[in-house]
Amino acid sequence: MRLAHALTTFSSGPSPDPNSLSQIAQGSAAQSKRAPLAGHTYPPPAWDNASLFLLGQRTMLFSGEFHPFRLPVPSLWRDVLEKIRAAGLNTVSFHVDWGLVEGKPGEFRAEGLFDLTEFFEAAKELGLWLIARPGPYINAEVSGGGLPGWIQRLRGHPRTADVDYLASTDNYAANIARIIAKAQINNGGRVILYQPENEYSVSRTLIGFNFPDPGYMQYVEDQARKGGIIVPSINNDAWLGGHNAPGTGVGQVDLYGHDLYPLDPDCNDMAWEKGALRETQYSMHLNISPTTPYAIPEGGVLDYWGGSGFSRCAERFNHEQTRVFYKNNFAAGAKIFNIYMMFGGTNWGNLGYDSGYTSHDYAAAIAEDRTLTREKYSELKLQANFFKVSPGYLEASPALKPSTGVYSPNRDITVTAVLGPKGSFFVTRKTAFREAKPVNYTLTLPTSKGKVTIPHLGGALTMSGRDTKIHVTDYPVGDTSLVYCTAEIFTWQKYETKTALVVYGGMGETHELLIKRDSNSMASAAKTSADVKTGQDGPYLYVQWQTTGDRQFVVLGDLFIYLLDRNSAYNYWVTEAWGRSPLIINGGYLMRSALIASNTLLLRGDFNRTTTVEIIGVPSSVTSLTINNVTVEHEVDSDGNWHAQVAYNPPTIALPDPSALAWKYLDSLPERQPSYSDSSWPSANHSFTNNTYLQAPLTPTSLYASDYGFHAGGALLFRGHFAATGAETAFWLVTQGGCAFASLVWLNDTFLGSWAGNSNSNGNGSSLSSSSHRDSFPLRLVPGSRHVLTVLVDNMGNAQNALVGGDEMKAPRGIMSYGFTTSAGDAPAVEWKVTGNLGGEDYVDKVRGPLNEGGLFAERMGYHQPGAPTDKFAAAGSPMEGIDEPGVGFWTAELELDIPKEQWDVPLNFEFPEIDPAGSGGRYRAVLWVNGFQFGRYISHIGPQTSFPVPEGILNYRGTNTVAIAIWATQPGGARISSLGLKAGRPVLTGRRPVVGVAAPAWTERPGSY
């Protein structure tokens, strides 16, 4: 890209400072490899060391991560995007999961649920920028880190320059790049950055293994360029390690970024680690990538099988953590900042990696059920809206390190100065940032009035709880400048007849601002609330107040200043009114959009209680109001603000009791019966494997499921046929299924034993003696008699491949080794059959994707889908009665719902029993399907998840649904689900677009099923 082109195309927009042109050119040196832009209206971003330039203007990217594939209802993608935009964010970052769109080598299928068109269109309509992160490797807590399971069959090492691995990525890379290229800014779309690879930062040392390999990274980048990607490339180094930074040569990216996960993910511990708050981020960035803006593409929280649960994580990674740690990033000058995740979604359909459970809530600001009940969301809204109206931050330079004892005499206070020509920002926190005890302090700050001591009118400022504040100096507000303000700024907007400024502070805190007016008389003409103190020094007016639950105000000519406590500020929204200054709206659960058509203001929003809505900034030409297409009466107060009431009359939600449904039952492990024939199963007869995770199989033939095309999570079955010698005294085997997996073993129809799993288990070795298993079935095998072993393994998904060269995603699933203990002579030879999902890579259900089905009999037959031939099933019992012996029971039932959906958003969760680590009620696992979509994997003694949200669109809120449940009983005595509930969240009166039900193909007979 030629720099001059980028800066002249949008002549109507503000131009960058001419003094920065040399820096932009230096920062853009790597762009020479990009295709020319002749004829394009919208150029890709340019940049200098301080920020990006979009449409000719300096722009901060305040971004949230959202993975469309984790919400398999495309019509709800817009709902999430609107919630992200309403919080003030201007960018969304997204991954694409290769494993979901190329389940079979060479067959790329980005259609239906996996078609990104609706996502791109919604982002464009909402004015959100997009950062594309399609990999091929993405990590992202997905199976294989996004690498399809068939990569396990390659001899080459994933994420290296091995020829067969690189060749395997070409089809996906070309197709996904072409799709994303159409949505780039140069084509009128919203994609402005592209991330090839993911955290290419860590390796496992191997002989002859090259890491980091610039040639490999360049190959991945070139794949994108060949596919039409012209926007700048960005990386996410796992830490500030400098990998592939601009200036490093071959394989360098255009913009350097690094991830930042400062807190330990142990959500049982509410304490913050002592060294968690980094103080050298900016100086390290300058050493690594001085010509690019500081970028942090990731930071969040993980949870695992047996973990604390994301509800608990949301308590640790809460609004206080957001306040302290995110503002520390801004103290370091972060200008590209992405929150991972903003909406986490669900690992439906086995798409997650082995350590993660069904929920991918991620303690995100928007919960998995899309609700906005976490204070973190409101805190983010305050921060993001502040930076929207603070362009001076983009030209401000952070201090190389925080200061103690410089800007405040209280050494319990630490300040990082971010100084700029259009306003300065003093990021202020407790030195002991982990402590909640209040600290009083004063400040001495440099301003255009000289050094000033704050507060000037007496008293002290207070840092309450775990908090960080951004105090500003010489901060422009329309035609006025705040000499300083200790209260934090939410927003300011300039309207026809006034400028509105909204500031806030913690409850009971003292705050002060100093403002300069054009004359002494103008300063003395200020009007304030009764409890607001003022003091005048010529044209300067000091204003001091203590925050309360009641709004206070200052009016200086056409400047209206609203003084709020933080919790009250949470209720305010800054809502875009296309082509006009955004409106400031007080009230509502969510404000989605504003549009002025002729003389009518059309608002869309959500409400969870009867609400009085105050609207600040309505143009004088507007005379009427509609909210969610309903005309609403309004009043106008003396300040010109509108007030209207929205009534909240929620419907009564009557839900069926799952225990009372007409359940139909099927034995889903007929394979343990002597009469079952596995003649149609693939033979596990490969005498070799290309799998490089282990040197060679420890079995005569490979019993790795992936060698036979079975990669989806869920059940894997092996049947081993042998003729007894009569000398067998024990059979042993080692199975592997990933974290928290289980395995069960039968000899003929006799249960030998099981491994119920724990949260740390990846592989299980056990010796199962046929003569001692609970002393319940001693066996003597007759010489020459024929027998069959049946082994059931729960595949929890493939591991990620975070360590380059470690090949963790190739960790096999299946039987690692087995054998017989004999009293004399050789052990018998075993001929094995294997199955997983029907068809393996030639998976049957193209709508729900390659991973949605496992290998249970009911799944292979398609009985988890609507319309299954349940007339052949037994009308006996329910999941609450369960089964009385080890095995797998399968139940299906119809669930009728009648929930008002046109105006109401009602989240629904399936509720399973509390986790019992001791296993006193039996150790079992359950799988939940809703209308054919797998939406829950539950482990009774491991957890942590017990509540499983299922969105509207998967559930038919006005009609018939098919619910199916499988129970794996892993111990003698069987298992049952002690309780199963369906729970509705609080109905929200919504202004979202109607939800379109997802295609859920009904059952049809499957040729060749077994």
N, C-alpha and C positions, 0 to 999 in steps of 0.2 A: 504494500500500500504506500502510495506517495503521501507524505505528510501534508503537503499543500492542499491536496484534494480533500483530505479529512477536515481541514479547517475552513474551507471556503464553500462547501456544498450547501450548508445551512446559513445563508447570509442573514436570515432574519433572527437567528439565535445569537446570544452573547458570545463574543470571541474570547479565547483564552488570553491571558496576559502576554503581550509580545515578548516580555523578558523571559518567558518560560519556553520559548520555541526551541532553543538549543537543547534544553533538557528533554523536551518531547522527542526531538530527533534522536537523541542519544538513547532514550528509553525504547525507541521503536526500531532500533537498528536490525533486530532479528526479523523484521517484517518483510525483508527483501524476498523471502521464499514464497510469499503469498501471491496469489493470482491477481492480475490487474483488475481494477474496479470500473473500467470505462462503462459509462451508461447507467450505473447504479445510482439511485437517488439517495439511499441511506448508507453511509459508509460505516465500516466497523469502527470500534473505539480506537482512539489514539490515547496516549498516556505520557505522563512524565513521572518524575520521582514522587509526586505528591498525590496524584489521583488519575482516574480515567477521565477522558473527554467523550461524552456521548452527545450527538447532535450538536457538537461545537461547544458544549458547556461542561465545566467540571461537574462530576457526578460521583457521589458516594453510593456504593452498592451495599445496602442493608438488606440481607437476603435470608430466606428461610428454606430449608431443605424439605422437599415433598416428593415422594416416589409414586407416580401414578399407578404402577403395577401393584402397589400395596393397598389400593382401594379399587376393587374390580367392578366399580360402577362408574363408568365414564361421565354420566350426567352429574355425579357428585364432585367431580374434580373442580368444577367451577365454584361450588360451595366452599371448598377448602381454599381455593385461590382468593375468593372474595374475603374470607376471614383473614388471610395473610395480608392482603392489601389494606383491610380496615385497621389492622394493627400499625399501619404506617410503613411497612416494608415495601421496597420498590422492586425486589428481585426474588426469583425462585430458582433454586438449584435442584437438579433432578438427575437421578441415575436411570439407566436402562439396563435390564438384566438379560444378558446374552442367553443365559440358560433357559429363559422362557420363550425366546423367539427362534431359536435354532436347536430344537430338541433332537433333531436328526441331522447329521452332517450334510451340508449343502442345501437344506430346506429351511429357508428363512421365512417366517410367518409373523408379520407384524400387522395383524388384522383383528377386528373385534375388540376384545378387552385390551389388546396389546397395540392397538392403533393409536398413535399419539396426536392425531389430527385435532381431536376435540380439546385436548390439553393445550396445544399451540394456539388454537383459535381463541380459547378463553383467556389465555395470558395476553394475547394481542388486544382483545376487546377491553380488558381491564387495565392495560397499560403497564403490565409487569414485565421487567426484563428477565431473561432466562440464561442460566449457566448450564450447559449440557455436559454431563459426565457419563458417557456411555461405555467407558472402558476401552478395550474388551474386558480387562480385569477391573472390578469395582469394589471388592471386599463387601461392604454394605450389609453385613449380617445375612447374606443370602447364600444358598447352597453353592459350594464351590467358589464363593466370592464372585459369582456371576459366570464362572467358566462352566460350560455344559459338562454333564457327567461323562460324555464320550471322550473328553480330553484325557481321561484316565487311561484310555487305550493307546495313547500316543507314547512313543519311546522318548520323545523330547521332553525337556523340563518346561513346565508352564512359566510364562513371564520371562523367557530367555530368547536368545537368538537362534535356538535350535530350529532347523529348517522346517521340520514337520509341525512344530507348534506355530510358528509364524504363518505357515500356509493355512493352518486350520482356522486362523482368525480372519483371513482375507475376505471371505464371503460376508460374514457379519459386519466387519469394519466398513466394507464398501456400501452395503445396504443401509446401515444405520447412519453413516455419514451423509448419504444422499437424502435421507429423510430429514435429518436435522438441517442440512444445508438449505433446504427449501424454506425453513423457518428462521433463517438468519436475518439480521437487520438489513443486510444489503438487498434482500428479497422482500422487504417490507414486513418481516417477522420480528421476533423479539429476542432471538438467541444472539448474545453478544460475546460470550466466552465459551471455550471448548476445552474440556480437560481430558487429555489422553492418559490412560493408565491411572493408577491410584496408589498413593503412598509407596512409590518405587524408592524405598529407603532402607530396607532391611534384607539381609541375605543370610543363608546358611552356607558356610564355607565348604566348598567341594573342590577336589583336585581338578584343575583345569577349568574351573568355573569362573567366568568373568563377571564381576559386579563392582560397582554399577557399570553397565554396558551401554555406552553412548550410542552404539550402532543399533541396539535393540530399541532404545527409546526413540531414536530417529525414525526407525521403521514404523513404529506405532503412530508417530506424528504424521509421517508421509502418507499412511493409509487414509487419515482424515483429510489431508489436503487433496489427495487424488479423488476423494469422494465429494469434493466441492466445499470443504470447510475453509473459510477465509478469515473468520474472526480470530482474535488473538487466542493463543493457547495458554493455559494456566495449569500449574500442578498443585498437588497437596502433599508436600513432603511430610513424613510422619512426625518430624520435629524440625527445628531450625538447623538442618544439616547441610543445606546448600546444594542438594542433589538437583542436577539439571537446571540450575539457575541461569538467567541470562548472562552471557559472557563466558560460560563454561565450554562452549564449542558445540560439537556434534551432539544432538539430542537435547539441546537447551530448549526451554519453553520461553514464551514471550514475557509472561508474568509469573513471578515466583510467589508461591504461597505455602504455608505450613499449617498443619493441624495443631490444635491446642486442646488437650484433655487434661486440665490441671488437677482435678480431684479424683481420688480413688473411687471406683464405682461401687464400693461396698456401701450399700444403702442402709445397712443396719447401724452405721456409725454416723451420727449427725454432726460430729466434730469435723472441722476442716483441717487438712494436714498443714503443718507449720510452714513449709516452703512452697505451698501450692500457688501463691500469687507471684507470678514472674515479674521481675523488675528490670530485666535486661533485654526485653523483646525488641525494642526499637533499635538499640545499639547493635544487636546481633543482626537485625534485618539490614542495617546500613553496611555491615561488613559483608553480607552475602549478596544483596541485590539492591544496591544504592540507586539504580536508575528506574525502579518500578515502585508503584505505591505498595504500602504494606497490606498484605492479604492474608486472611485467616479463613480458609475454606471449610473447616470442620471444628466441632467441639460439642460434646454432649455426654451421655451416660449410657452404659450398657447394663444389661441384666442377663442372668443365665438360668438354666434349669437348676432348681434348688435355691434360687436367689431370693431376694427380699420382695420382689414384685415391683412393678412400675409405680404403683400407688405410693409405696414407701419411697421409691427413688424420687418421686415428685416432691416429697417432703424435704429431701436432702438437696436436690437440685431445684430449688424453689425461687421465689421472687428475690430473696436476699442474695442467693448465689448469682442470679442474673444481674442484680444491682452491682455487686462488688466486683465480680470477675469480668463481666462484659465492659464495665466502665474502665477497668484496668486495661483492656484491649484498646479502648479509645484513648486512654492516656498514652499508649504506645503509638498512636497515630494510625490505627487500622482504618483503611478507606475502602477495603473490600472485605466484608464481614458476613459470614454465612453461619447460621444457626443449624446445627445438625442434632435433632430434627426439629422442624417447626410443626409438622404433623407426621407422626411415625407410621400410622396405619397398622396393617395386619399381615402376618406371615401365613396367609391362607394357602391352601393347596400345596403344602409341603415346600414352599419356596425358601424357607429359612435355612440357615446353616445349623450344624448339629448342636451347637451350644445354646442356641436361642429357642425360645418357646413360641407359641402361636402369636401372642401379642408382640407388636413392635411399637408399642405406645411411646417408649423412649423418654417417658416423663416430659413429653413435649408440651409446649404452650397450648396447642390444640390437642385435646385428648383423643385417644383412639376412636371413641364414638363421636368425634367431631364437636364435642361440647367445649364451651369456653368458661369452665368453672375454676381454672387454676389462676392464681394471682400472678403467676409468671407472665401470662398473656397480657395482662394490664400493665405490668411493669415494662414489658417490651414495647407496648404502645406508647408509653411516655418517652422512652429513649428514642425510638425510631422517628416519631414525629418531631422531636427536638432537632435531630440532625437534618430533617427535611427542610427546616427553616434556618439552618445555620451554615450557609455556604462558606463562611469564613473559616470553618474547621478544615475545609479542603485545602486551604493555603497555609494553615498553621503548622508549625514544626514542634514536635514534642522535645522536652528535655531528654538528655541521654539517660538520666536516671531520676527517680523520685527524690524529693528533698524533705528532710526533717530539720526543723529549727530555722528554716529560711523564710518561709511565707507565714508561718505561725510560730509564736514563741513556745507553744505547747508541743513538746516532743512526742506526745502521744498522738499527734496528728502528722500525717505524711501527705505532701502535695506534689503532684506532677504538673508542671507548667507546660501548656501547649500554646505557644505564642504565635500570633499572626497579625498581619496588617489590617484585617477586617474583623477583629475580635479575637480575644484570647480566652482560653479555657483552662481553669485550674481544677484538676481532678483531685478531690480531697477525700481522704479516708482515714480510718484509725491506723496507726502504726501496727498495732496488734489487731490485724484485720479480722481475726477469728472471734474476737471478743464481742459480747453483746452489751456490756456495761456502757452507759452513756458517757461521752467525753465532751466537756465544754471547751470552746476555743475561740480565739480571735484570729484575724488575718491582717496582714499588711501586704497589699498588692500594688504593683505598678499600673497606673492608668493614665489616661490623657490629662487628668487633673493632677498628676504627680502620684507619689506614693500615698495611699490612703489606708488608715487603720479602720478595720471593720469588726463590729458595728460602731458606727460613728455616734449614734444616739444612745449609747450605753448598753449594758448587758453583755451577753455572749451568745455565740452560735452553739449549736449542740449537734453532735453526731450520735444518734440514737440507734441502738441495736446494731446489727450487721448492715452497714450502709456505706455508700460512697456517693458523694455529691459532685456535680459539675457546676462550679461557680464561674460566672463569665464577667469579663471586663470589656468595655468599649464595644459593646455588642449592638449591631444595628437592628432596630425594630422599625421597619418602614422608614419614615423620614426622621426618626428619632434615634438616639443612641443611649443605651444604658451604660453609664460609666462603670457601674458594677451592679450585680444582682446575686445575692446569696441563695435565694430561692431558685429552684431548678425550673427551667423553662419547658413547658409542654409544647406550646405553639404560639405563633403570632400570625395574623392575617390582616391584610389591608383591604378595606371595603370602600364603598362609595363615599361615605361621610365619616368614617372612623377607622381607626386601627385597633384591633383587639389583641391583647397580650394575655396569655394564661400562664401563671406560675404556680408552683406548689411546694410544699414542704411537709415534713413529718408532723404529726399531731403534737401541738404544744410547743413547737420550736419557735425561736425568735429568728426573724429574717429581716433583711434590709436591702434596699436598692437605692441607687443614686442616679438621678436622671438630669440631664442638662436641657433647659429650654432656651428659646431664642432671647428671652428677656426676663428681667426680674419679675415683671408683672405677670407674665405667663406662668412662672413657677409658683407665684403666690396665689394663683387662681385655682389651685388644685382642690378637687372635691374628694372626700374619702369617707369610708365607713367610720362609725363612731370610735372604734377602738384602734384605729390606725394612727400612729404618731408621725408627724412630719417635722422637718427642720429645713430652713432655707439658708443658702449661702450664695447670694446674688442670683444668677440664673440657675443655680444647682438646687435641686430639691431632694432631700433625704426622706425616705419613707421606711418606716419600721412597723412591723406587726408581729403578732403571735398567731400561729395557725390554729384554727378551731374547726369544728365541724360545720360552721356556717361560712358561706362565701362572703368575703370582704372585697372591697374595690377601691381603686384610685382612678379618678378621671382628671386628665390633664388636657384640656382642649379637646382634640379629636382622638386622643389616646385613652382607651379604656383598658385598665389593668385589672384582671380578675385574680384574687388571691385565694388559693385553695389549699386544703390539706390533701395529702397524697391519695387517700382513699376516695375522696370526692373527685379528684382528677381522673381516677380510674373510670368514672362514668362518662367522661367526655370523649368525643370522637372528632376527628378532622376528616370530613367527607368531601371527596372531590365532586365539584359541580362543573362538569365538562365545559371548558372555555371560560370559566369564571374562577374567582378566588374560592378556595375550598370553604365550606361552611363549618363552623364550630358547633357541634351538637352535644347538648348535655342530656343524657338519658338514653335508655334502650340497652338491651342485652347485646345488640350488634347493630351498627349502621352500615349498610352495604353500599348504597350509592345515592347520589342526588342528581337530578336532572331538571333543568328549567326549560319548560316548553311553553312559549308564549307568556302568559301571565300566571302560570301554574308551576309550583315547586312539587316535583314528584320524588318522594323519598321511598327507599326500600330499606327495611330493617327487620330485626327480630326482637321479640319481647317475651320475657318470662314472668312478667307481673304487670299490673296496671301501672302505666308510666306517664308522667308529665314530661313531655319533650320540649326542651328549650333550643331554639335555633338562632344562632348569632350570625349575622352577615347576609341576610336575605336582601336581594336587590329591591329597590323601591318600586320597580315596575311589576313586581310579582304580587299578586293579590289573593291567590288561593293555594290550597295545600292538599295533596293526596299522600297517603302512606299505604304502601302495598296495594295501590290501585283503589283505595277507598278514600273518598273525600272526607276530610277531617276539618272541623271548625277550629279556628285559632284566634288567639288574642295577641295584640302587639303592646309591649310595655313602653314606658317612657324612653328607654334606651334604644328602641327599635327592634328589640329581640322578640321573636315569635314564641308562643307557648301553645301547645296542643296536648290533648290527652288521648292515649291509646288504651282502650279497654282490653283486659286480659281475662278471658272466660274459657279456661281450658276444658277440653272434652274429658269425659270419663273414659278411661282406657280399661276395657275389660279384656283380659288375656286368658286364654285357655290354660288349664293346668296340665303340663306335659305328662304327669303321672296318670291322668285320666284319659289319655288318648287311646285310640283303638290300635294298639301296637301289633305288628305281625313279626314273627320270629323266624330266624333261619340260623342253623349251625354254619358259621363261616369258617370252620376249619375241618371240612370233611376229609381233608388230606390225611388225617390221622386214622381214618377207618381202613380196614384191610380191603374193603371192596372198591376203594377209590383208585382210579386209573390215571397215571401221570404220563401216559403214552404220548400225549400231545405237547408235553413240556420240552423245552430245549434241553439237550444233553449237556451236562457240564463236563466236557471232554477235552478242553483245551490243555495241551501239554506244556504250554508256555504262556507268559503274559508280558506285555510291554509296560506294565505298571512299574514305575520307578521308585515308589515309596518304600517298598521292601525289595530286597535283592532278588528273591525268587520265591515262589510259593513253597510252602512247607507241606503241600499235599501232592499226591501223584498227578492230579489235574487241577487247574485253577478253579477255586470256588469263590472267586471274587465276582460279585454280581455284575459289576460294570463290564467285565469281559464278555458278558452275554447280552449287553444292551439294557440292563435294568439299573436306572439311575434315580428314579423317583423315591422320595422318602416314603416311609410306611413299611408294610410287610414285605419281607423276602422269605421265600420258602425253598427249602432244599429237601429232596427225598433221596436217600441212599439205599440201594438194593445190594444185598450180599447173601451169600450162602454160608451158614455157620460151619465152623470146624468142630464145634463141641468143646473147644478148650477156652472159649472166651469167658472171662470173669468180670470184666468191666469195659465200659466204653467211655472215652473222654473226648472232649473237643474244646476248641477255643473259638469263640465267635467275636465279631466286631460290628458295631452298628453306630458308633459315635456316642457323644455325651448323653448319659441317662438312658441308654438303650436297654432293651430286654431281649432275652432269648428263652425258648422253651424247646424241650426235646422229648420225643416219643420213640419207643421201639414198638413197631406195629401199632396197636392201639393202647399200649401201656405207657403211662406218663413216667418218664425217668426223672425229670427235675427241671429246674429253671433258674435263670438269673433275672431277678426282678429289677435290677438296675439301681444306680445311685447317681447323684449329680456330678460325680467325678469320673464315672466309668466311661471309657472308650472301648476297651476290650475286656473280655471275661474268659478266664481259663478255669475250668472246673472238671473234676473227675467224678463222673456220675456212675456209681456202682450199681449194677442191676441186682445185686444181692443185698444192698443195704439201704436203698432209697426208702426211707420211712418204714422199712421192714414190712411193706404192704404188698409187694409183688416180687418175691424171689423168683428168679428165672434160671432155668437150665436150657441152654440152646442145644437142640438135637443136631448131631452132625449131619450136614447136608440139607438142613431145613432152610427155607428161604425166609428172609426178613427184610423189613424196610424201616429205616430211620427217617423220621420227619423232624426237621429243625425249622423253627420259626424265629426269625430275627427282625427286630424293629429297627429299620434304617431311619436315623434321626436327621438325615441330610448330610451332604458332604461338608467337610471342613473347608474353611477359607484357605487361601494360599498367601498369607501375609508375608511369610519369609520366602523371598525369591530363592529358588533352588531347594527349598525345603520340601516341596511337592506335597504339602499337607492335604491339598484337595484330592490327592490320589490315594489317601488312606483308604484301604479297601473296606467294603461292606460285605459281610458274609461269613464264611467259615475259614479261619486262618490255618487251623490244623486240627487233626483228630486222630484217634487210634483206639486200638483194643489192647487191654491187658489180658494176656493169655497164660494159661498154666503150662503150656508146652506148644512148641511149633510156631509157625507164622500166623499173623493175623489175616483175616479174610480180606479179599479185595472188595472195594465198594464202588459201584457205578452210581453216579449222582445225576439227578435232574434238578433244574433250578427254574424258578419263576419269580417275577415281580409283577409290575403292572402289565396288563394284557398288551402284547405287541412290543413292549419295550420301547425302543426308539420309534417304532411305527405305532405310536400311541393312538388310541381310538378316538378320544374326545379332543378334537381340534379346537373347540370353543373354549374349554376350561384350561387347556394348555398341557404341556408334557409332564408336569409334576403333580397334578391334582390327584391322581389315582395311585395307590399302592397295590400290593399283590394279594390282599385278602380275596377269598373266593367271591364274596359279595361284590367287591370292587371289579374283579375281572369280569363278572357277569353283568356289571352295570346296574346292580340292584340298589345302589345308593342314589340313583337318579329318579326323578318323578316318573310315575307311570309304570314302575316295575311290576311284574306279574305276581303280586303278593297273594293272589288266590292260591298259589302253590305253597305259601308259607304257612306256618302254624300260628293259630290265633291263641298263643299260649304265653302268658306272662308279659313282662315289660322290662326295660333296663333296671327298674327299681327292684325287680325280683331277681334278675340276673341269671347266672348259670351256677350249677353246683359242683363243677369240676373244672380243672385247668382246660383252657381252650379259648375260643373266640365266639362270642354270641353276637348276632346282628339283629337289630330291630329297626323297623321303619313304620312311620305313621304319617297321616295327614294332619296338618295344623291349619285351622281356619283363623284368619285374622280379619278384623273389621276396624281399622284404625283410620281416622280422618287424616288425609295426607296432603290435600291441596294447600292448606294453610298452616299445617302443623308439622313440625319436625320432632319426632318421638324416637329417641334411641332405644333399642332393644338388646338385652343381653341374655344369653343362656347361662344359668347359674348351676355350678356343680358343687359338691360338698367341700368343706374346708379340708385342707391338706392334713394328713395324719402321718407324720414322719415315722412314728413307731410301727405303722402298718397294722395297728390293732384290729382294724376292720377288714384286713386283707389287702394285699398289694395288687393293684390292677391299674390298667391304663384304658382310657376311652378315647374314641375318635368320633367327632361330630361332623355330619354333613347337612347342609341346608340347600335344598333344591339342586343337589348334585355337587355343590361346592364344599370342599373340606374346609371347615372353619374352626376346628378346635382339636388340639391334642392335649389330653389331660392325664397326669400321672398322680395317682392318689397319695403316694408317700413321698413324692419329690416336689411337685409343684414348681413354681409358686402359683400358677394361674388357676383360678377357679371361675372367673367371670369372662364370658366370651361374647363380645359385641358382634352382631351381624347387621350390616347396614340395610336400610331400605334400598330396594333395587335388586339385591340378592333375595331378601324376603319380600314377598308380595303382601303389602299391607292391606289390600282389599281383595282377599281371595284365598285360594288353597295353596299350601306349601307342603313340601315333602321334607320331613326331618328323619334322619337316619343316625343310629348310634351303634358303634361296635364296642364291646367290652373284651379286653384281653385279660383273662384271669390267669395269673402267673403262678398260683399256689394251689395245693390241694384244698378242697372246700369251695373252690370257685370264687365268684365275686358278684357284687351288685352295686349299683349306684344308689346310695342311701337316700338321696334327694336330687331332684332335677327341677329347676324353676325357669320361668321366663319372666324377666323383669323389665319394666318400662322406666325410662328416665323421665325427668320433668318435661312435659310438652312445651315446646317453644313455638309461639306464634311467629311464623317465618315469612320473609320476603324472598326466599330463594326461588329459583326456577323449579318447576315440577321435576321429580325424579322419574327417570325412564327405566323401567325394569330391564334387567340384563337378560339376554337370551339364555335360557336354561334348557337345552335340548332334553327331551324326554327319552325314556328308555326305548331302545329298539333291540331286537335280538342281535347278538354279536356273533357273526360267523367265526368259527374257530375258537370260540371261548371255551375255557375248561375250568 
